[in-house]
Amino acid sequence: MKAVRLVEIGRPLAMQEIPVPAVGARDVLVRIRAAGICHSDVHYRAGASSTGPLPQTLGHEIAGVVEAVGEGVTRFQPGDRVCLHYLVTCGQCHYCSRGNEQFCVQGQMLGKDRDGGYAEYIAAPERGVIPLPAEIPFEHGAIMMCSSATSFHALRKTRLRPGETVAVLGTGGLGMSAIQLAKGMGALDVFAVDINPAKLELAERYGAIPVNAAAGDPVAEIKRLTGGKGVDVALELIGLPVTMRQAVLALGVMGRAGLAGITTRPFEVYSYRELLGKEAEIIGCSDHLMQELPLLIEFARRGILDLSHVVTRTVPLAADPINAVMDALEQFGGDVRAVIVP
């Protein structure tokens, strides 16, 4: 089968011909119909975040159709529409037993530690396969497995309550989901912070109050719009020191900043003035949980989460167009979300 793979750190991905994955007794073989291109994949290509042994097939946002199942599989059959939880876990360790499988001691991530979705087929354990309702397109099901799920987990980690206010820093794929999910979870006002006018316009269509960080200090604007109070929850979804600091500064009393953007650089916090003095919190938000995915999918099925304007481009399973999308993401530009359609 064809697969677009990371062959060397710091170099463009390359097309390779590799065998169709073997199907174990409890595995499901999926013919991939859509695979999202995530900013994390750019980090893997650049070496900012480690991957498994090379060459490696990237891609952790995956949806498709069941092609074959192992003899021990009971919940799926060929022809079923599915999407894949990107964490392959043991299901038995301390963290798995507590429902925090993102810290599984044997855990592997699709497209990072083992071959992922930039390919024609993938095999995954039945435990991590989720039914995809017919109402949800494959492209939407794919990106929900990371961008939407990560945003949903971050909102849950920051304990968003109905009637609170939210700032979303970064209106890419994660941000557009975060805006809609925050509104669906009862947020009174959601402020969308970005420097891209087109993305801010889309954020406004999804019900957010746009804050153009290129036009002035976004923290000052958020404080002005909230009558000087700041927000209850701020999500940083970019991974830049400046925006992480802005997320903290935008908080009001008892506010919670959820950091989900990947970065290799630190940022400064003045503990007394910015945290202790108002009992604010900084919360790390890592991945998401399998238990969160059924509700997330139901939000999409009911139209609470609408990804029709988030998937702004599809590309074929070919190295050049995939690398071009990643090049744009590396400069924090490009589409809201681009999806590979083999």
Secondary structure, DSSP 8 states (H G I E B T S, - for coil): -EEEEE-STTS--EEEE-------TTEEEEEEEEEEE-HHHHHHHHTSS--SSSSEE---EEEEEEEEE-TT--S--TT-EEEE-SEE--S-SHHHHTT-GGG-TT-EEBTTTB--SSBSEEEEEGGGEEE--TTS-HHHHHHIIIIIHHHHHHHHHTT--TT-EEEEE--SHHHHHHHHHHHHTT-SEEEEEES-HHHHHHHHHTT-EEEETTSS-HHHHHHHHTTT--EEEEEE-S--HHHHHHHHHTEEEEEEEEE----SS-----IIIIIGGGT-EEEE--S--GGGHHHHHHHHHTTSS--TTTEEEEE-S-HHHHHHHHHHHHTT-S-SEEEE--
